[in-house]
Amino acid sequence: MSYVEVPGAQVPIRMWADPASVEDVAMQQLRNVSTLPWIKGLAVMPDVHFGKGATVGSVIAMQGAVCPAAVGVDIGCGMSAVKTSLTANDLPGDLSRLRSKVEEAIPVGRGMHDSPVDPGRLYGFATGGWDDFWGRFDGIADAVKFRRERAALQMGTLGAGNHYIELLFDSEGCVWLTLHSGSRNIGKELAEFHIGVAQKLPHNQGLVDRDLAVFVSDTPQMAAYRNDLYWAQEYAKRNRTIMMALLKDVIRKEFKKAKPNFEPEISCHHNYVAEERYEGMDLLVTRKGAIRAGSGEYGIIPGSMGTSSYIVKGLGNEKAFNSASHGAGRRMSRAAAKRRFSTTDLEEQTRGVECRKDSGVVDEIPGAYKPIEQVMGQQRDLVEVVAKLKQFICVKG
């Protein structure tokens, strides 16, 4: 489908979703965002749903301002994917050992490494800029500086919620590795700190929603936020790169005879800020639950823990600010999913996938998400599909 434009908004709200299928509270959030004085446009992805301040699945372009809640609290959250030389014929009949080895190598949930990962010991890992990156920690907000040790121990860890690691087949039987994670607790604390700062600023006192508080250009508060934001975005990307290196190490050890090779990594943020130019204007574009899909740019759009995921190439649609969805998107809250579904439902909906099937992940059941095929169909003018993947192992945070 192409987009529809939401009537009654103060700036164009272009929606790649059926407005009738979007929750009333999410529609109200979109209209609230459109009232911000700095906004120049808003693109809504097919996986849109209610979030804090701004919806998940929205791309907001502002001039001279940025809204931290339109980035999301997991700054830099995103995906990485790698195609391997392994095929279905290389796999053992029992996948439980392989899943266990992945879980041993990469802490999940609130888990941390016992000591910081030394990138120098990781096979093929590019260590350039590592010391400089950590050296910049001293320049971030004082409120989180005491978290350095924990941030170092969480580097290369998955986290909880909808974060995951998967091994998947493409249509030709080739094995792919994908993972989804962000800036861990340090990014969340930075986001919450700066949202609190923004809410106290005089220019934000008359907003329809205090969670939409913004920083404006040429102020010390904006400079401080962007400094911390870009550091957290880099933390998230390095976190995924470390995990992918650890995952490759597991694959090498478990498939020594096959001598697996790995293609170049595909990586994309979906909670971040970028400086971009549209219609002759220099804008600050926030993607919250959306990926950049510029012409020819690769991206990853996952489904849920029992459905397909897609490797895509952007079509460069400027009406969507060169963006696409970040996944299937939730169609119900975690609490609602736990009320509606049981572990029996989870077992049925993840049949054929080596994964957790206990009550602790019922809120991540495929039925709690929108159908990924529908979401992909709604953004045919945003991306083209390069590969369709189906998981056979899923490690959930």
Secondary structure, 3 states (H helix, E strand, C coil): CCCEECCCCCCCEEECCCHHHCCHHHHHHHHHHHCCCCEEEEEEEEEEECCCCCCEEEEEEECCEECHHHCCCCCCCEEEEEEEEEEHHHCCCCCHHHHHHHHHHCCCCCCCCCCCCCHHHCCCCCCCCHHHHHHHHHHCCHHHHHHHHHHHHHCCCCCCCCCEEEEEECCCCEEEEEEEECCHHHHHHHHHHHHHHHHCCHHHCCCCCHHHCCEECCCHHHHHHHHHHHHHHHHHHHHHHHHHHHHHHHHHHHCCCCCCCECCCEEEECEEEEEEEECCEEEEEEEECEEECCCCCEEEECCCCCCEEEEEEECCCHHHCCEEECCCCECCCHHHHHHHCCHHHHHHHCCCCECCCCHHHHHHCHHHECCHHHHHHCCCCCEEEEEEEEEEEEEEC
